[in-house]
Amino acid sequence: MSDPVQEPQSPVVAKKLNPKNAKVIALVSILVVVVAAVVVMSVVLATRRGSQSFSKGFTTEVSGRDCTITAYSGEDTNVKIPASINGKKVSAIAKGAFAQSKSIENIEFSDSISKLDIGEGAFEGLTKLQYVKLPDASVTIGNNAFKGCTQMTHIVLPSGLTSIGEGAFANCTNLKYTGSGTDENDKGFVLPANLTSIGKEAFLKCTALLNVQVNDNLTSVGEGAFESSGLKTFAMSASSKLTVLGDRAFYGANIASGQETPFDFVNITSIGNEAFAACRSNFTHIVLPKTIKAIGDEAFAGARSLRSVKFASDSEAILGKGIFQGCTQLRETTLSESLKELPERMFAGCYYLLYDNDFQIGKNIEKIGDGALSLFYGQTTSSRTSYLNKRVTVHAENERFVVFELAECWYSSNDGQSETKRTQTVLMSADKKELIAYFGAFDENCYYKTQDGRKSQIFKLTEGSEKFWEEIETIRGYAFAGVRAANIYVPPHVNRIGDYAFAGADIDTVYFEGGNCTLSDETFSDMGEDLIVCVRGGADGTIKEYVLRKGIAFQGHTIS
């Protein structure tokens, strides 16, 4: 059988492409390749981001579209926190979430986080932590969030930070900057523009924290916010909204306030209790503007370098108790002309001010609180006799108070070869019924010269050019605080003695003429254990009952 005859095939003829179409096809081909490459790279980068750029080991708690990091079990020393975990947006760090992660040195949050609440103690006690970068988002920092992170030097705070909780950075003893970590570019600790409040003890004992720049929106500084810190400057602008400084806000800090550049209170209206108490060597001069309406108890007490205080001449500030108590270097005060009261313990222990400058009670002063002018209160033995012949005076137009000069006393040198005359005065109410304060230096080496030539070492208010002592009914609180008279004789008509009247005094014996006198519960507080109270003839009465109840030795006396 013969093979079938095959039909001849026509030759294939290639069509010649239009040059214009060829270019289009070429461009499309190139574009496809590029797009494919981009897609591949994106997948690769995304994969790397998930596995390398952000840390693993987070435990979360989900709420809707958000999640809260509740714990970290990873081993990274440089922890990077992502914007989302398993598709849920990171919006909070729970209480104590990282407290057990003691090896962490750096923490960075993704800038894609839009809102973040850092819970109580979230990073507390991470002693190796050095640097933290918070997201540029709306952030709140909870109580004790970074407390005790002793090696942390830098933290980047976002502009969206609105509040810093109580103790948030307490005991962060190396915290100094809010910059990125290069000191030459950092300007100290700059508070973000939207921060409105700083909580109680937020920067307690941050001893490396030197300079803080305050934003205009900050309205409150909490109790002890910068207590015992190294803070030197706290700079506010003229448009600052900060009006209240909380109790102990700068207690024991190193705040600078000098003669040329005093601390600028700007728009502050209220200074809390002990706000600047115990401030250190840089705190030497303060100027208190009219805007200040209230100054709390012991606001500047114990600021031992403070030398000068100036109030606005028309200041109407309400002053607390003991605001300058223990300011031992205070030498100059300019008080408001409208000031009507020297509160309790206002200048207690300010011996340079009260003795070295002939301190004058102003013409408008109507009330002097207990211990307001207590010269020796809280002072050491060596300081008590530094200034012997100065005296407090009363303005000529003030008819509410009077100063009486006591009899001259004499001081004998230790070798008995010389003697020096000392001046003593007492501040009284104008009606002579109240003894407010004693100013003198009668001590164990002092004596009076009697008419018969003897030397009497019993301090007596019954001595002096005028018999004012016959009308004294009350010895006010702190009146003889800190004096060194070995023996003191109380005038016969005194029927009341106030709290701490002899506080810290080196008095061996107190003599009373009669057996009845109202003694406050703390009249003999802070005195030596060897104190003896004597009543003429050992008479029964309220004094005997009081001292026996208090465990104080009681005796009779027959002195004249």
C-alpha positions in Angstrom: 0.0 0.0 0.0 1.5 3.3 -1.0 2.0 6.1 1.5 -0.6 8.8 1.3 0.3 11.9 -0.6 0.9 14.8 1.8 -0.3 18.3 1.0 2.6 20.7 0.5 2.7 23.3 3.5 3.0 26.9 2.9 6.1 28.6 4.3 5.7 30.6 7.5 6.3 34.2 6.8 7.1 36.5 9.9 5.3 39.7 10.0 7.3 42.8 10.4 6.3 44.7 13.5 5.6 48.3 13.5 8.5 50.1 15.2 6.2 52.1 17.4 4.4 48.9 18.7 7.8 47.3 19.4 8.8 50.1 21.8 5.5 49.8 23.7 5.9 46.1 24.2 9.5 46.6 25.4 8.5 49.2 28.0 5.7 47.1 29.3 8.0 44.2 29.7 10.5 46.2 31.7 7.7 47.7 33.9 6.5 44.2 34.7 10.0 43.1 35.8 10.4 46.2 38.0 7.0 45.8 39.7 7.8 42.1 40.3 11.1 43.1 41.9 9.5 45.7 44.1 6.9 43.2 45.3 9.6 40.7 46.1 11.7 43.2 48.0 8.7 44.4 49.9 7.9 40.9 51.0 11.5 40.4 52.1 11.7 43.6 54.0 8.4 43.0 55.7 9.6 39.6 56.7 12.9 41.0 58.1 11.0 43.8 60.0 8.8 41.2 61.7 11.7 39.0 62.7 14.6 41.5 63.2 13.6 45.1 63.6 11.2 44.5 66.5 11.6 42.3 69.5 9.7 39.1 70.2 8.6 37.7 73.5 5.7 40.0 74.3 2.6 38.8 76.2 -0.5 40.8 75.4 -4.1 41.3 76.4 -6.4 42.1 73.6 -9.3 44.5 73.8 -11.1 45.1 70.5 -8.6 46.4 67.9 -6.0 47.2 70.6 -3.7 45.3 72.8 -1.8 45.9 76.1 1.6 44.5 76.6 1.4 42.7 80.0 4.9 41.0 80.1 8.1 40.6 78.2 10.1 37.3 78.2 12.5 38.0 75.4 16.3 38.2 75.8 17.0 41.4 73.9 19.0 44.1 75.7 17.9 46.6 73.1 14.1 46.2 73.1 12.1 47.5 70.1 8.4 47.6 70.7 6.2 47.4 67.5 3.1 49.4 66.6 1.0 46.2 66.5 1.2 42.6 67.6 -0.7 39.9 65.8 -2.7 42.6 64.0 -3.7 44.4 67.2 -2.5 48.0 67.9 -0.2 48.4 70.9 -1.9 51.1 73.0 -0.7 50.4 76.6 2.0 48.9 78.8 0.5 47.2 81.8 1.5 47.6 85.4 4.9 46.1 86.1 5.0 44.6 82.6 8.9 44.8 82.3 9.7 44.9 86.0 11.4 41.5 85.8 13.5 42.2 82.6 16.6 43.4 84.5 19.0 43.0 81.5 17.3 45.6 79.2 19.6 48.5 78.3 17.6 50.4 75.7 14.0 50.7 74.8 12.5 52.1 71.6 8.9 52.4 70.6 7.7 52.4 67.0 6.8 55.9 65.9 3.7 54.3 64.2 2.1 54.0 67.7 -0.6 56.7 67.9 -1.6 56.5 71.5 0.2 55.0 74.5 -0.6 54.7 78.2 2.4 53.5 80.3 1.1 51.8 83.4 2.2 52.0 87.1 5.8 50.6 87.6 5.9 49.4 84.0 9.7 49.7 83.8 10.4 50.1 87.5 13.8 49.0 88.8 15.5 48.3 85.4 18.9 49.1 86.8 20.7 48.6 83.5 18.3 50.7 81.4 20.2 53.7 79.9 18.1 55.1 77.1 14.3 55.3 76.2 12.7 56.6 73.1 9.0 57.0 73.5 6.7 57.2 70.3 5.8 60.6 68.9 2.2 60.1 70.0 -0.3 61.0 72.7 1.4 59.5 75.8 0.8 59.4 79.5 3.4 58.1 82.0 2.0 56.4 85.0 3.0 56.3 88.6 6.5 54.9 89.3 6.8 54.0 85.6 10.6 54.3 85.4 11.3 54.5 89.2 14.7 53.3 90.2 16.2 53.1 86.7 19.4 54.3 88.1 21.5 54.1 84.9 19.1 55.9 82.7 20.6 59.1 81.3 18.4 60.0 78.4 14.7 59.7 77.5 13.0 61.1 74.4 9.7 62.6 75.4 7.1 63.1 72.7 5.3 66.4 72.1 2.0 64.5 72.9 3.0 63.7 76.5 0.3 65.2 78.7 1.1 64.0 82.2 3.9 62.5 84.3 2.7 60.4 87.1 3.7 60.2 90.8 7.2 58.9 91.3 7.6 58.3 87.5 11.3 58.9 87.5 12.1 58.9 91.2 15.6 57.7 92.1 16.7 57.9 88.5 20.0 59.2 89.7 21.7 59.6 86.3 18.7 61.0 84.4 19.8 64.3 82.8 18.6 64.8 79.2 15.5 64.6 77.0 17.6 64.4 73.9 18.7 61.6 71.6 21.8 60.6 73.4 24.5 62.9 72.1 25.3 65.4 74.9 26.5 68.1 72.6 23.1 68.3 71.0 21.1 68.2 74.2 19.8 71.2 76.1 19.0 69.6 79.4 15.6 68.3 80.3 13.0 70.0 78.1 9.4 69.5 79.1 7.1 68.8 76.0 4.7 71.5 74.8 1.5 69.6 75.8 2.6 68.5 79.3 0.2 69.9 81.9 1.1 68.2 85.1 4.0 66.7 87.0 3.0 64.3 89.7 4.1 63.9 93.3 7.8 63.0 93.7 8.1 62.5 89.9 11.8 63.4 89.9 12.6 62.7 93.6 16.4 62.3 94.1 17.3 62.7 90.5 20.6 64.0 91.5 22.1 64.4 88.0 19.1 66.4 86.8 20.4 70.0 86.6 18.4 72.0 84.2 14.6 71.9 83.4 13.0 74.0 80.7 9.3 74.5 81.4 6.7 74.7 78.7 3.9 77.3 78.8 1.1 74.7 79.3 2.4 73.2 82.5 -0.1 74.1 85.3 0.9 72.1 88.3 4.1 70.8 89.9 3.2 68.1 92.5 4.4 67.5 96.0 8.1 66.8 96.2 8.3 66.7 92.4 12.0 67.7 92.4 12.8 67.0 96.1 16.5 66.3 96.8 17.3 66.5 93.2 20.4 68.2 91.7 18.2 70.7 90.0 19.8 74.2 89.5 17.5 75.9 87.0 13.8 75.7 86.4 13.2 78.1 83.6 9.8 79.5 82.8 8.7 82.0 80.1 6.7 85.1 80.7 3.6 83.3 79.3 3.9 80.3 81.6 0.6 79.0 83.0 2.2 77.5 86.1 0.7 79.2 89.1 1.1 76.6 92.0 4.3 75.0 93.3 3.3 72.0 95.5 4.5 71.2 99.0 8.2 70.3 99.1 8.4 70.8 95.3 12.1 71.7 95.4 12.9 70.6 99.0 16.6 70.1 99.4 17.3 70.7 95.7 20.3 72.7 94.4 18.1 75.5 92.9 20.1 78.6 91.9 18.8 81.9 93.1 21.5 84.5 93.3 21.8 88.3 93.7 22.2 88.9 90.0 19.9 86.1 88.7 17.3 85.4 91.4 14.8 82.6 90.8 12.0 83.9 88.6 8.6 83.2 90.0 7.0 84.6 86.9 3.2 83.9 87.3 3.4 81.8 90.5 0.6 82.7 92.9 1.0 80.0 95.6 4.2 78.4 97.1 3.5 75.2 99.0 4.6 74.1 102.4 8.4 73.5 102.5 8.6 74.2 98.7 12.1 75.5 98.9 13.1 74.3 102.4 16.6 73.1 102.9 17.7 74.3 99.4 21.5 74.2 99.2 24.4 76.6 98.5 23.2 78.2 95.3 20.0 79.5 97.0 21.2 82.9 98.4 18.8 85.7 97.3 15.1 85.7 96.5 12.7 88.3 95.3 9.0 87.6 95.9 6.7 89.5 93.4 3.2 90.9 94.1 1.7 88.0 92.1 2.4 85.6 95.0 -0.7 85.4 97.2 0.2 82.6 99.6 3.4 81.1 101.0 3.0 77.9 102.9 4.4 76.8 106.2 8.2 76.5 106.4 8.4 77.3 102.6 12.1 78.4 102.9 13.0 76.9 106.2 16.5 75.6 106.7 17.8 77.2 103.5 21.0 77.8 105.2 22.7 79.8 102.4 19.8 82.3 102.0 21.1 85.8 102.7 18.5 88.2 101.3 14.7 88.2 101.0 12.7 91.0 99.3 9.0 91.2 99.1 7.2 93.6 96.8 6.4 96.7 98.8 2.7 96.3 98.2 2.6 92.5 98.6 -0.5 91.1 100.2 0.7 87.5 100.4 -0.6 85.4 103.3 2.4 83.9 105.1 2.6 80.5 106.7 4.3 79.5 109.9 8.1 79.3 110.1 8.7 80.3 106.5 12.3 81.4 107.2 12.9 79.3 110.3 16.5 78.1 110.5 17.8 80.3 107.7 21.0 81.0 109.7 22.7 83.1 107.1 19.7 85.4 106.5 20.9 89.0 106.9 18.6 91.2 104.9 14.8 91.4 104.6 12.6 93.9 102.9 9.0 93.2 104.0 5.8 94.5 102.5 4.7 97.8 104.0 1.2 96.4 104.4 2.4 93.3 106.3 0.3 93.1 109.5 1.5 89.8 111.0 4.8 88.1 111.7 3.6 84.4 111.8 4.7 81.8 114.3 8.4 81.0 114.0 8.8 83.3 111.0 12.4 84.2 111.7 13.2 81.6 114.4 16.9 80.9 114.6 17.8 83.7 112.2 20.4 85.1 114.5 22.3 87.1 111.9 19.1 88.9 110.9 17.9 89.6 114.4 21.2 90.6 116.1 23.5 91.7 113.3 21.1 94.2 111.7 19.1 95.9 114.5 15.9 94.3 113.1 12.9 96.6 113.3 9.3 95.6 113.7 7.4 97.6 111.1 4.8 100.3 111.8 1.9 98.2 110.6 2.6 95.0 112.4 -0.4 94.1 114.6 0.4 90.5 115.5 3.6 88.6 116.3 3.2 84.8 116.5 5.0 82.6 119.0 8.6 82.2 118.2 8.5 84.6 115.2 11.6 86.3 116.6 13.1 83.5 118.6 16.7 84.3 118.3 18.5 81.2 119.4 16.0 78.5 118.5 17.7 75.5 117.1 21.2 77.1 117.2 24.4 75.5 118.3 26.3 76.6 121.4 29.0 78.3 119.3 26.6 80.6 117.6 24.6 81.8 120.5 27.0 84.5 121.7 28.2 85.7 118.3 26.4 89.1 118.5 26.0 90.5 122.0 25.0 94.1 121.8 22.5 94.4 119.0 18.8 94.7 119.6 15.4 94.4 118.0 13.6 97.7 117.8 10.0 98.8 117.1 9.0 101.4 114.6 8.2 104.7 116.3 4.6 104.7 114.9 3.9 101.2 116.1 2.1 101.5 119.4 1.3 97.8 119.8 4.7 96.6 121.0 7.6 97.8 123.2 11.2 96.8 123.9 12.5 97.0 127.4 16.2 96.9 128.4 17.1 94.6 131.2 19.8 95.2 133.8 23.3 95.0 132.4 24.9 91.6 132.8 28.6 90.8 132.7 30.5 88.0 131.0 33.6 86.6 132.7 36.4 85.1 130.6 37.2 81.5 131.3 40.4 82.5 133.1 38.5 85.1 135.1 40.9 87.8 134.1 38.5 90.0 132.1 34.8 90.8 132.0 32.6 92.2 129.2 29.3 94.0 129.5 26.3 92.5 127.6 23.1 94.1 126.6 19.8 92.3 127.1 16.3 93.3 126.0 12.8 91.8 125.9 10.0 92.4 123.4 6.6 93.0 125.1 3.1 93.8 124.2 2.4 97.5 124.8 0.3 96.8 127.8 3.2 94.9 129.3 1.1 91.8 129.9 2.8 89.5 127.4 6.5 88.8 127.1 7.0 87.8 123.5 10.8 87.2 123.1 14.1 87.6 124.9 17.2 89.0 123.2 20.4 88.6 125.1 23.3 86.3 125.8 23.0 85.5 129.5 24.8 82.1 129.9 26.6 80.1 132.6 29.5 82.6 132.5 27.3 85.6 133.0 26.3 87.3 136.2 24.6 90.4 137.7 26.5 92.7 140.0 24.4 93.2 143.2 24.4 96.4 145.3 26.4 94.7 148.0 29.1 93.6 145.5 28.1 90.0 145.0 27.8 88.2 141.7 24.4 86.6 141.0 24.1 84.0 138.3 20.3 83.7 138.5 18.7 85.3 135.4 15.9 87.6 136.6 13.4 89.5 134.6 12.9 91.5 137.8 16.0 93.5 137.0 16.0 96.6 134.8 15.5 100.3 134.7 11.7 100.0 134.7 9.5 97.7 136.8 7.7 96.3 133.7 8.1 92.8 135.1 5.4 93.5 137.7 2.7 93.4 135.1 3.8 90.4 133.0 1.0 87.7 133.0 2.0 85.5 130.1 5.4 84.3 128.8 4.7 83.4 125.2 5.8 80.2 123.4 9.5 80.0 122.4 10.2 83.2 124.3 13.3 81.8 125.9 14.0 79.0 123.4 17.6 78.1 123.1 19.0 80.4 125.8 21.8 79.3 128.0 21.0 80.9 131.4 21.8 78.2 133.9 19.0 79.4 136.3 16.0 81.5 135.5 13.6 83.3 137.9 9.9 83.7 136.7 8.3 86.9 137.9 5.6 86.5 140.5 2.5 87.6 138.5 3.1 85.3 135.6 0.1 82.9 135.4 0.6 81.3 132.0 3.6 80.0 130.0 3.2 78.9 126.4 4.4 75.8 124.4 8.2 75.4 124.0 8.8 78.6 126.0 12.2 77.1 126.9 12.7 74.7 124.0 16.3 73.7 123.6 17.4 75.9 126.4 20.4 75.0 128.6 18.6 75.8 131.8 19.3 73.8 135.0 16.7 75.3 137.3 13.5 77.3 136.9 12.3 79.2 140.0 8.7 80.2 140.6 7.4 82.5 143.3 4.0 81.1 143.7 2.6 77.5 143.3 0.0 78.2 140.6 0.6 78.8 136.9 -0.9 77.4 133.8 1.7 75.5 131.9 1.2 74.4 128.3 1.7 70.7 127.6 5.0 71.4 125.8 6.3 74.3 128.1 9.4 72.4 129.1 9.8 70.2 126.0 13.2 69.8 124.4 15.0 70.7 127.7 17.7 68.7 129.5 16.8 65.6 131.6 18.4 67.2 134.7 15.9 70.1 134.8 14.7 71.1 138.3 11.6 73.2 138.9 11.4 75.0 142.2 8.5 76.7 143.9 9.0 78.9 147.0 8.7 76.8 150.1 7.7 73.8 148.0 4.1 75.0 147.9 1.4 72.7 146.4 -0.4 73.8 143.4 -0.7 73.4 139.6 3.0 73.7 139.0 3.9 70.9 141.4 1.2 68.7 140.0 2.4 69.4 136.4 6.1 68.7 136.9 5.5 65.5 138.9 3.2 64.2 136.2 5.8 65.0 133.6 8.6 63.3 135.6 10.5 66.6 136.2 12.4 67.0 139.5 10.6 69.3 142.0 12.0 71.2 144.9 11.3 74.2 147.2 13.4 77.3 147.3 14.1 80.3 149.5 16.0 82.6 147.2 15.5 86.3 147.5 
